[in-house]
Amino acid sequence: MRGIVKVLITGCFLAAFAVSGYAGGKREPAPLKVGILPDADSLPLMVARDGGFFEAEGVRVELVEFSNPNELSAAIQARRIDGAISDVLPAAFLAAAGSDMKITSLTNGRYGIVTSPKSGITNPGGLRGKKIALSLNTIIQYAVDAQLAAAGVTMSEYEAVAVPNMMLRLEMVLNGSIDAAGLPEPLLTAAVAQGAVLISTTDASGIDAGVLLFSKRTLDSRLEDVQAFYRAYERATREINADPNSFRDFLVEKAGFPEAVRDTFRFVTYTRPALPAPGQVERALTWLTDRNLLEAELSFDDLTDPRAVAEWSN
């Protein structure tokens, strides 16, 4: 009887060892969990995943897909993910709330303004006194304000209409129930493909606000894995930049972009991994402070951590 018990105990111990991820006495690390959205910022990560680039760099990565930024932000706050596609504004809100999430690099998304095909508006100046649908106190409103300011239109010269649902925003601008809308890619391209007029984009106006975030605890404990993650990311950006048109089917079939953008999407040019310029971050912080949205006094250094992309900074 004792022998049977001993065998059972040994078997349970070995089974527990296997379930815990031990192989040959070595624990298999958990995958880096990175939150993504169906947008241009996330595209290189999807390409890296499907191309096996993460595995080639020796790092396990699980991309956790979210349908909207609010869901992703909730996952960040609940610490269900290690990193995320985001932008400077949530990074600032998180830092003010005591979160350890840090900006580790710039991304290359695109935000823009389109006008209704029924409006007759073809330039930023035409938006004076008009209504623009957007999501309040977000990267979309920040991008709209910055783009119009670059064209000499102040935020007091147009009416911001809160329409948080991006698909509803798209529908409203297409059917003419709103003069204009602020949209991210790929909905920006989808709007133009269906008749909306593109007025301005952030890449044309030099606004960089999209970023990748990782928690400080992840950077402290798994820096080599995060650096390997970035090598795979950088490889994916090079492949997309070299032949964007070869990824058109990927946009719809793998990245979840609308069918309407398959042939018309204008790919961004992805840059090497690097922190955003201090001036870009400080500009966003000033915008938040001026709107009384940020109580804490924050700086570029409070929000960023350069360690993950040091390889490309030398």
Helices and strands as residue ranges (DSSP letters): H 2-19, E 22-23, E 26-27, E 32-36, H 43-50, H 53-56, E 61-65, H 69-77, E 83-87, H 88-96, E 101-106, E 111-115, G 124-127, E 131-134, H 139-150, G 155-157, E 159-162, H 166-175, E 180-184, H 187-193, E 197-201, H 202-205, E 210-215, H 216-242, G 244-247, H 248-253, G 259-261, H 278-290, H 300-303, G 307-312
